[in-house]
Amino acid sequence: MYNFEKKEKQGILKINISKEDWENALEKAYEENKGKFNIQGFRKGKAPRKVIEQNYGDTIFFDDAFDKVISDEYMKFLSENKEIIPVSQPSVEENSFTADKGLNVTLKFDLMPEFNLPQFNTLQTKKQEIEITDKQIEAEIENERQAHARYVEENKAVENGDFATIDFTGFVDGKEFEGGDAKDYRLEIGSHTFINGFEEQLIGMKKGEEKDINVTFPENYHVENLKGKPAVFKITLKKVEKKELPEIDDKYISDTTEFENLEEYKKSIKENLEKFAQERAERDYEVALLDEIAEKSGIEVPKSMIEHEVHHMIEDFEHRLSHQNMNLNAYLEYIGKSFDEFKKDREIDAEKNIETRLVIQKIIAENNITVTSEELDKSIEEYAAKYQMKLDEFKKAMSPDDYAYFENNAIMTKVLNLIKSKNN
C-alpha cells in the first residue's frame, strides 16, 4: 500500500507494509540466508530463525527483508504509474514499525523535469552568413607553401630564424626529469616553443657543439613539480638549416596539381572554403536553435541528473585518455588542476547536454517523429555509396549499433528540419 505526492520537483512515496507482510518478508529473508550461519548444536543451514536471532540479534534479517519488500513496492508503484519518471535512486527519508500499523517508509527521489516547448516560429536564432575573403584564400596558399617547404642545411652558426636540430636532456636538482629529453628535435629559433631563454642560448652554436643551457620553469608551468624550478639542459647541436618556401605561381600549380594555373587553383580553394563554411554554419545554426529552445523552455535540471551526466563524461574522457596511454591523474597533473576543479568544469556542459536531450525527446514525442524502414535504407544507401558498396552488401557488414546510429541520425535530421521549417 502506498501514497504518492509531488513536492518541489521531487516525488514523495509513502509505503505501508502490514505487520503480516513484514513478518512474511522476514521469514523469506531467513530462508534465503540461513545457510550462512554456523550455530553450535545445529547443522549449517538448519538452525531455527529464533535461535539465529538470539545469537546475532533480533534485527539480523531486517536489512535484507527491508530492501526486498521496499524494492518490490517501489517497482509496483512505478509499473502502475508510468507517467512518473524518477531520475535518481530513491532515498529513505523516514521509516518506523509499530505493532498495529506495521512498517511505514517514506522514499524521496528526483523527478524528470516538466517543461513546455516554445513556439518554433518565435525563435530569434539566425544562420550566419558566409563570405570567403581573399585573406582566407591567401592563408590556404600559405599553408600549401609551408607544407612543401624544403630544409637546406648550412655550415654556419645558429641565427634567429634558423632551424636547429638538437639532442637534449634536462636536469632539475641534478636529476633527469620525465619528458625532458629528445633526439633529433628540430627547433625554430625565435618561435618561443621552449621555455623563455632556451632558444636564445642556442644562437652562435655550430654543428657538433655541446652546451649546458640554464633556464627556469615559469611559476604557472603545467607540471606541478617543475613550477618555478631552475633546470639545466645538456645540448648537442646536430644540424643548422634554413627553411625554403616554394613560390606558388602558374608553373608550380600546373606541375603539382590538377589545375592549369593559379587562378583556377584559387577558385577551387574558394569553393572548398565555402562548402566547409556552409556546413559549419549549418551545424552552428542547429546547435544554437536547440540552445534557444532549451533556454526558453526553462528546464530545471535536478542536481542528481547533472552528477550522473558528469560521471559518464569523466568515464568517457578516461577511456579516450587510455588510447593515448595516459590516465586521468597524469592528465590532471599536466594541466595543473585538481579532480574537483576538473569535475566542476564539466558541470555546465553536463547540464547543457541534458537540456538538449530533453528538448529533442520532447519534440520527438509531441510530433510522433519516426523513421520508416525505407527512409532508413535510403540513409544507409547514401552512406554506402561513398565506399562504392551496394545497400545489401553494406547492410550485411552492419552491427545492431550501426543500425541504431543510422536510425538516430535520421530521426535527428527530421527533428532539426522540423525546427528550421518553422523558424522565421
C-alpha distance (Angstrom), angle and dihedral (degrees) to the residues before:
residue distance angle dihedral
M1 . . .
Y2 3.80 . .
N3 3.79 144.7 .
F4 3.83 123.8 -154.1
E5 3.79 135.2 -163.2
K6 3.80 136.6 166.7
K7 3.76 117.1 -127.6
E8 3.81 127.6 172.7
K9 3.83 93.3 -19.8
Q10 3.78 91.1 -50.5
G11 3.75 132.7 106.7
I12 3.82 118.2 -124.0
L13 3.80 111.0 -162.3
K14 3.80 118.6 -174.4
I15 3.79 113.4 -164.3
N16 3.81 126.3 -168.1
I17 3.79 120.3 -162.5
S18 3.81 113.0 -169.2
K19 3.80 119.6 -126.2
E20 3.82 89.6 -109.1
D21 3.82 94.2 50.0
W22 3.79 90.8 46.6
E23 3.80 90.8 52.0
N24 3.82 89.8 49.8
A25 3.82 89.3 51.2
L26 3.81 91.1 52.0
E27 3.80 90.5 49.0
K28 3.82 91.1 51.4
A29 3.81 90.3 49.2
Y30 3.82 88.6 51.4
E31 3.82 92.3 50.3
E32 3.80 91.8 48.9
N33 3.81 95.7 46.8
K34 3.81 107.2 30.0
G35 3.81 91.7 97.1
K36 3.82 89.7 67.1
F37 3.82 95.2 65.5
N38 3.81 129.3 85.1
I39 3.81 111.0 -157.4
Q40 3.79 120.3 178.5
G41 3.79 110.9 -112.5
F42 3.80 94.6 23.8
R43 3.78 132.5 83.7
K44 3.80 112.5 -113.5
G45 3.80 109.2 -80.9
K46 3.80 94.1 13.8
A47 3.80 101.1 87.3
P48 3.84 113.7 115.2
R49 3.79 117.4 -112.3
K50 3.80 93.9 -113.0
V51 3.80 91.2 53.9
I52 3.82 91.7 51.3
E53 3.82 90.2 48.0
Q54 3.81 90.7 49.9
N55 3.81 90.2 52.9
Y56 3.82 100.2 39.4
G57 3.80 103.4 24.4
D58 3.80 136.2 -86.9
T59 3.81 92.7 -87.2
I60 3.82 97.8 51.5
F61 3.82 91.9 115.0
F62 3.80 95.5 33.8
D63 3.84 98.8 96.4
D64 3.81 95.6 48.7
A65 3.79 92.3 45.6
F66 3.80 91.8 45.8
D67 3.83 94.3 49.8
K68 3.81 92.6 48.0
V69 3.79 99.5 44.9
I70 3.82 95.3 42.8
S71 3.81 92.3 45.0
D72 3.82 90.5 51.6
E73 3.81 92.4 49.5
Y74 3.82 91.9 46.1
M75 3.81 92.5 51.2
K76 3.81 90.3 45.8
F77 3.80 89.7 53.0
L78 3.82 92.0 50.9
S79 3.82 93.1 47.4
E80 3.82 90.1 52.6
N81 3.84 94.2 44.0
K82 3.79 106.0 42.6
E83 3.80 91.8 165.1
I84 3.81 88.4 68.3
I85 3.82 108.5 85.8
P86 3.82 116.4 -176.1
V87 3.81 117.0 -156.7
S88 3.80 97.2 -171.8
Q89 3.77 137.0 44.4
P90 3.81 111.4 -92.5
S91 3.78 116.9 -104.9
V92 3.80 123.6 -150.9
E93 3.79 107.8 -117.7
E94 3.82 98.1 172.9
N95 3.78 138.5 1.3
S96 3.78 132.3 175.4
F97 3.80 138.6 163.8
T98 3.80 127.4 -149.9
A99 3.77 129.5 174.0
D100 3.80 93.4 -121.5
K101 3.84 101.3 38.0
G102 3.79 101.8 32.3
L103 3.82 121.6 -148.5
N104 3.81 118.6 -12.2
V105 3.81 118.9 -170.4
T106 3.80 131.2 176.5
L107 3.81 117.6 -154.8
K108 3.80 125.0 -168.1
F109 3.81 126.7 -164.7
D110 3.79 139.6 161.3
L111 3.80 117.2 -102.2
M112 3.78 130.6 -140.6
P113 3.83 106.9 -89.6
E114 3.79 115.5 -100.8
F115 3.80 118.3 -142.7
N116 3.80 143.9 145.9
L117 3.78 125.0 -121.4
P118 3.80 117.5 -123.0
Q119 3.81 121.3 -120.4
F120 3.79 105.8 -86.7
N121 3.81 92.3 -139.4
T122 3.82 88.7 64.7
L123 3.80 94.3 61.3
Q124 3.80 116.5 119.2
T125 3.81 99.6 -161.2
K126 3.80 115.3 121.6
K127 3.77 130.3 -166.8
Q128 3.77 114.4 -111.4
E129 3.79 114.9 -108.4
I130 3.79 114.6 -121.6
E131 3.80 124.1 -133.1
I132 3.79 122.4 166.2
T133 3.80 111.8 -152.4
D134 3.79 131.1 -154.1
K135 3.81 87.3 -115.1
Q136 3.81 90.8 61.3
I137 3.80 91.5 49.1
E138 3.80 91.3 49.5
A139 3.80 89.5 49.8
E140 3.82 89.5 56.5
I141 3.80 90.5 49.8
E142 3.81 89.3 50.4
N143 3.83 88.8 51.9
E144 3.81 87.5 54.0
R145 3.82 90.3 51.9
Q146 3.81 92.4 49.0
A147 3.82 91.8 47.5
H148 3.81 90.9 55.6
A149 3.80 97.7 40.6
R150 3.80 119.4 139.2
Y151 3.79 123.3 -141.0
V152 3.81 112.4 -144.0
E153 3.80 118.6 -165.2
E154 3.81 116.2 -130.4
N155 3.80 130.2 -165.6
K156 3.78 98.9 -132.2
A157 3.80 144.7 91.5
V158 3.80 119.0 -73.5
E159 3.80 115.3 -89.9
N160 3.78 132.8 -176.3
G161 3.82 108.6 -78.4
D162 3.83 94.0 28.4
F163 3.78 124.0 119.5
A164 3.81 112.8 -122.3
T165 3.80 120.8 -163.6
I166 3.80 108.0 -151.1
D167 3.78 144.8 171.8
F168 3.80 112.4 -143.8
T169 3.79 141.3 175.7
G170 3.80 122.4 -168.5
F171 3.82 126.9 -145.8
V172 3.81 130.5 -166.7
D173 3.81 118.6 -173.9
G174 3.81 87.0 -4.8
K175 3.81 94.1 -58.3
E176 3.81 131.5 103.7
F177 3.81 112.8 -111.0
E178 3.80 129.7 -148.0
G179 3.80 114.4 -88.8
G180 3.81 92.8 12.7
D181 3.79 99.1 112.3
A182 3.81 138.6 67.0
K183 3.78 141.7 164.2
D184 3.82 126.3 -135.5
Y185 3.82 92.6 -0.2
R186 3.82 112.1 174.9
L187 3.81 108.7 -145.5
E188 3.80 126.2 -175.6
I189 3.78 108.1 -137.5
G190 3.80 109.1 -129.3
S191 3.82 94.9 22.9
H192 3.84 91.3 107.1
T193 3.79 88.8 -137.2
F194 3.81 92.2 140.3
I195 3.80 133.6 47.9
N196 3.80 115.7 -58.4
G197 3.80 110.3 -81.8
F198 3.80 96.1 21.2
E199 3.82 99.7 97.8
E200 3.80 94.1 40.4
Q201 3.81 90.9 59.4
L202 3.80 90.9 57.7
I203 3.83 91.6 62.1
G204 3.79 111.0 107.8
M205 3.82 95.7 23.1
K206 3.81 119.1 126.7
K207 3.78 132.6 -148.6
G208 3.82 112.1 -71.0
E209 3.81 95.1 18.9
E210 3.80 122.3 131.0
K211 3.78 125.1 -150.9
D212 3.82 142.6 168.7
I213 3.79 112.2 -126.8
N214 3.81 118.6 -159.5
V215 3.82 119.2 -153.0
T216 3.79 138.9 152.5
F217 3.78 123.6 -130.8
P218 3.83 112.6 -124.3
E219 3.79 119.4 -106.2
N220 3.81 90.5 -115.9
Y221 3.82 94.6 50.8
H222 3.82 112.9 145.4
V223 3.84 94.9 -123.6
E224 3.80 108.9 75.2
N225 3.82 99.0 -149.4
L226 3.83 92.1 50.6
K227 3.81 99.1 50.0
G228 3.82 110.5 126.9
K229 3.80 92.0 -7.9
P230 3.85 122.1 142.6
A231 3.82 111.7 -126.3
V232 3.80 138.4 -171.1
F233 3.81 121.0 -146.3
K234 3.80 118.5 -162.7
I235 3.82 105.8 -146.0
T236 3.79 133.6 -163.4
L237 3.81 114.3 -171.9
K238 3.82 108.4 -145.7
K239 3.80 103.3 170.4
V240 3.82 143.6 4.6
E241 3.82 117.3 -151.4
K242 3.77 141.6 175.4
K243 3.79 120.4 -143.6
E244 3.81 114.7 -126.7
L245 3.80 118.0 -162.8
P246 3.82 122.6 -156.7
E247 3.80 120.9 -118.4
I248 3.80 108.1 -115.4
D249 3.80 103.6 -140.4
D250 3.82 137.7 134.4
K251 3.82 92.3 -78.0
Y252 3.82 94.1 49.8
I253 3.82 91.0 48.3
S254 3.82 94.8 47.8
D255 3.82 91.1 46.4
T256 3.80 98.5 46.6
T257 3.84 107.1 27.5
E258 3.80 140.5 40.7
F259 3.81 90.6 -106.0
E260 3.80 125.4 96.7
N261 3.79 98.7 -140.9
L262 3.78 146.1 -1.3
E263 3.81 93.8 -92.6
E264 3.81 92.0 58.4
Y265 3.79 89.7 46.0
K266 3.82 91.8 52.4
K267 3.80 90.6 48.5
S268 3.80 89.9 53.4
I269 3.80 91.0 48.7
K270 3.80 90.4 52.0
E271 3.80 92.4 49.8
N272 3.81 92.0 50.4
L273 3.80 92.4 46.1
E274 3.81 90.0 50.2
K275 3.80 91.5 49.5
F276 3.81 94.1 50.5
A277 3.81 92.2 41.9
Q278 3.81 91.5 51.6
E279 3.81 91.1 49.5
R280 3.79 91.2 48.5
A281 3.81 92.0 46.0
E282 3.81 90.0 50.8
R283 3.83 92.0 51.2
D284 3.81 91.4 46.5
Y285 3.81 89.8 48.4
E286 3.81 92.2 52.2
V287 3.81 92.7 47.9
A288 3.81 91.2 48.0
L289 3.81 91.3 50.2
L290 3.80 91.9 52.9
D291 3.82 90.1 45.9
E292 3.81 91.2 52.9
I293 3.80 92.2 47.4
A294 3.81 90.5 50.4
E295 3.79 91.8 48.0
K296 3.81 93.4 49.1
S297 3.82 91.0 45.6
G298 3.82 89.5 63.5
I299 3.79 94.0 -141.1
E300 3.80 113.8 -171.6
V301 3.80 106.3 -155.6
P302 3.83 114.9 -154.9
K303 3.78 115.3 -120.8
S304 3.81 90.4 -121.6
M305 3.82 90.7 61.0
I306 3.80 91.3 50.2
E307 3.82 92.0 49.2
H308 3.81 90.6 49.5
E309 3.82 91.3 49.7
V310 3.82 92.6 47.4
H311 3.80 89.4 51.1
H312 3.81 91.2 55.1
M313 3.80 92.4 44.1
I314 3.80 90.6 54.5
E315 3.82 91.7 46.2
D316 3.80 89.7 52.0
F317 3.81 91.4 47.5
E318 3.81 91.4 50.5
H319 3.81 89.5 50.7
R320 3.82 91.2 53.2
L321 3.81 90.9 46.6
S322 3.81 89.7 54.2
H323 3.80 89.2 61.8
Q324 3.80 87.2 59.7
N325 3.81 92.0 49.4
M326 3.80 90.9 -110.8
N327 3.80 133.0 118.0
L328 3.80 129.2 -148.1
N329 3.81 95.2 -104.8
A330 3.81 91.2 55.1
Y331 3.80 90.7 47.0
L332 3.81 92.7 50.1
E333 3.80 90.1 50.2
Y334 3.80 89.2 50.1
I335 3.83 93.8 52.9
G336 3.81 93.1 38.0
K337 3.83 97.7 -122.3
S338 3.78 135.2 127.4
F339 3.80 121.2 -124.3
D340 3.82 91.0 -109.5
E341 3.83 90.8 53.4
F342 3.79 90.8 47.3
K343 3.81 90.9 49.0
K344 3.80 93.5 47.8
D345 3.81 90.9 51.1
R346 3.80 88.3 61.9
E347 3.80 97.9 50.2
I348 3.82 94.7 84.1
D349 3.81 92.2 50.0
A350 3.80 90.2 45.2
E351 3.80 92.4 53.8
K352 3.81 90.7 47.2
N353 3.82 91.3 49.7
I354 3.79 91.2 52.6
E355 3.81 93.7 47.2
T356 3.81 91.1 50.7
R357 3.81 92.3 49.1
L358 3.80 92.2 48.8
V359 3.80 91.3 49.4
I360 3.81 92.3 49.9
Q361 3.81 92.5 46.6
K362 3.80 91.4 50.9
I363 3.82 93.0 48.0
I364 3.81 89.8 50.7
A365 3.81 92.5 48.3
E366 3.81 97.2 44.3
N367 3.81 93.4 46.9
N368 3.82 97.8 38.3
I369 3.79 91.1 -126.7
T370 3.80 113.1 -173.8
V371 3.79 137.5 154.8
T372 3.79 121.7 -125.2
S373 3.80 121.8 -141.0
E374 3.81 88.6 -111.4
E375 3.81 91.7 54.1
L376 3.79 90.9 47.1
D377 3.81 91.5 50.2
K378 3.78 90.8 50.1
S379 3.81 91.0 52.4
I380 3.81 91.6 48.5
E381 3.80 92.1 45.4
E382 3.82 92.0 54.6
Y383 3.78 90.0 52.1
A384 3.82 93.5 45.0
A385 3.81 89.9 53.2
K386 3.81 89.5 64.7
Y387 3.81 87.2 64.9
Q388 3.80 92.9 40.9
M389 3.79 91.3 -113.9
K390 3.80 129.8 137.5
L391 3.82 119.9 -118.4
D392 3.82 96.9 -110.1
E393 3.79 92.2 45.6
F394 3.80 91.8 50.1
K395 3.82 94.0 45.8
K396 3.81 91.7 54.4
A397 3.80 88.9 61.9
M398 3.82 94.0 47.8
S399 3.80 124.3 105.8
P400 3.84 125.8 -148.8
D401 3.81 87.5 -100.6
D402 3.82 89.4 55.4
Y403 3.81 90.7 53.4
A404 3.81 90.6 49.1
Y405 3.81 89.5 50.4
F406 3.83 93.2 53.7
E407 3.80 92.4 43.2
N408 3.82 92.5 50.7
N409 3.80 90.7 47.6
A410 3.80 91.7 50.4
I411 3.82 92.3 48.8
M412 3.80 91.2 46.3
T413 3.81 90.1 51.7
K414 3.81 89.5 54.0
V415 3.80 91.6 48.5
L416 3.79 92.9 51.6
N417 3.79 93.6 43.3
L418 3.80 89.5 52.3
I419 3.81 92.0 52.3
K420 3.80 94.0 45.2
S421 3.81 93.8 47.1
K422 3.81 90.5 57.5
N423 3.80 97.5 39.1
N424 3.80 112.1 101.4
